[in-house]
Structures are given as structure tokens and as C-alpha cells.
Amino acid sequence: QVQLVESGGGLVQPGGSLRLSCAASGSRISPYVMNWYRRAPGKQRELVASITSSSRTNYADSVKGRFTISRDNAKNTVYLQMNSLNPEDTAVYYCNAKWALAGHEYWGQGTQVIVSS
């Protein structure tokens, strides 16, 4: 079992930055693909960024060049650095850990990000 706890959300002005953290406990995250999803009001859940166990990254087109996902396996933590935020980035952001071969997948409880002036 992996427990995931997100933090770092909040209210930020357009053009600002936030760094989300996802702290894992219960098991090491090193074999997992770690993902950040978001769900905006009235919209479907969207995969924002992924990082593999070998630290290859992938991003949604809407955040490329603005968001950076990273992982620190020693700290059992994943980060999402979000720059140049705009109101369309307003959403609840969820951390996800997936180990497809083992059939394991876990979710955090989410952290709210509001981009508004």
C-alpha cells in the first residue's frame, strides 16, 4: 500500500507560480510511474504530467513549457513546479502512483489550486 499526501496548493495570481508536493508513505515509490492529474470545475479529469521510474517525463500540451514534474526517490516525494499560471489552471490537483506490472495504483486526496486576481 502507498499513501499519497499532496500539499502546496492555494490561491495565486495569474502569472504566478506554485510548487505542489506529493509525499508517499507505506512503500517506496521508486518502481512507480508518478502522475499529476487535475480536475477543473465541470470538466473531466486530465492527466497533467507523468514521470517514469527512470525519470522520463511527459506533459499535457496545455502545460508544456510551464510545468515541470520531478521526483526524489530518496525522499519518496514527487513535485510539480507550476509557472506562468493562468485561470485555466484552476483545479484540484491529484497525485497518482501507478505500477502497471504489479497491478498497483494509488491516489492522493487532492490539493486545490486557484488562479485568480
BELNOR-V823447 format. One record per residue. N is the residue number from 1. RES is the residue in one letter. PHI is phi in whole degrees, 0 to 359 (* if undefined). NEAR is the number of other ideal C-beta (glycine too) atoms within 12 Angstrom. Layout:
# BELNOR-V823447
N & RES & PHI & NEAR
N & RES & PHI & NEAR
This chain:
# BELNOR-V823447
1 & Q & * & 13
2 & V & 237 & 29
3 & Q & 258 & 19
4 & L & 241 & 36
5 & V & 231 & 26
6 & E & 272 & 35
7 & S & 206 & 24
8 & G & 104 & 27
9 & G & 287 & 32
10 & G & 160 & 22
11 & L & 262 & 16
12 & V & 219 & 26
13 & Q & 282 & 18
14 & P & 307 & 18
15 & G & 90 & 17
16 & G & 278 & 22
17 & S & 228 & 23
18 & L & 216 & 34
19 & R & 238 & 28
20 & L & 269 & 42
21 & S & 237 & 30
22 & C & 229 & 43
23 & A & 265 & 27
24 & A & 255 & 33
25 & S & 216 & 18
26 & G & 97 & 16
27 & S & 197 & 19
28 & R & 286 & 22
29 & I & 269 & 35
30 & S & 305 & 24
31 & P & 276 & 21
32 & Y & 268 & 33
33 & V & 284 & 32
34 & M & 252 & 49
35 & N & 231 & 37
36 & W & 246 & 51
37 & Y & 247 & 35
38 & R & 216 & 37
39 & R & 229 & 23
40 & A & 272 & 24
41 & P & 305 & 14
42 & G & 74 & 8
43 & K & 237 & 15
44 & Q & 288 & 11
45 & R & 296 & 20
46 & E & 235 & 24
47 & L & 282 & 27
48 & V & 266 & 39
49 & A & 203 & 39
50 & S & 226 & 30
51 & I & 220 & 35
52 & T & 279 & 24
53 & S & 296 & 23
54 & S & 262 & 14
55 & S & 70 & 18
56 & R & 281 & 15
57 & T & 242 & 27
58 & N & 212 & 21
59 & Y & 226 & 24
60 & A & 294 & 25
61 & D & 303 & 13
62 & S & 291 & 22
63 & V & 239 & 32
64 & K & 302 & 16
65 & G & 85 & 14
66 & R & 244 & 26
67 & F & 251 & 35
68 & T & 225 & 27
69 & I & 261 & 38
70 & S & 212 & 24
71 & R & 222 & 36
72 & D & 233 & 20
73 & N & 295 & 21
74 & A & 295 & 10
75 & K & 266 & 17
76 & N & 57 & 26
77 & T & 222 & 31
78 & V & 239 & 47
79 & Y & 235 & 30
80 & L & 226 & 45
81 & Q & 273 & 25
82 & M & 241 & 37
83 & N & 244 & 21
84 & S & 49 & 23
85 & L & 293 & 34
86 & N & 228 & 25
87 & P & 303 & 20
88 & E & 290 & 22
89 & D & 275 & 37
90 & T & 298 & 28
91 & A & 182 & 35
92 & V & 270 & 27
93 & Y & 257 & 46
94 & Y & 241 & 35
95 & C & 268 & 46
96 & N & 224 & 37
97 & A & 242 & 42
98 & K & 226 & 28
99 & W & 234 & 23
100 & A & 300 & 14
101 & L & 297 & 11
102 & A & 269 & 15
103 & G & 72 & 8
104 & H & 253 & 20
105 & E & 208 & 22
106 & Y & 223 & 29
107 & W & 232 & 26
108 & G & 273 & 34
109 & Q & 272 & 19
110 & G & 97 & 25
111 & T & 224 & 30
112 & Q & 277 & 26
113 & V & 240 & 38
114 & I & 237 & 25
115 & V & 250 & 29
116 & S & 201 & 18
117 & S & 266 & 13
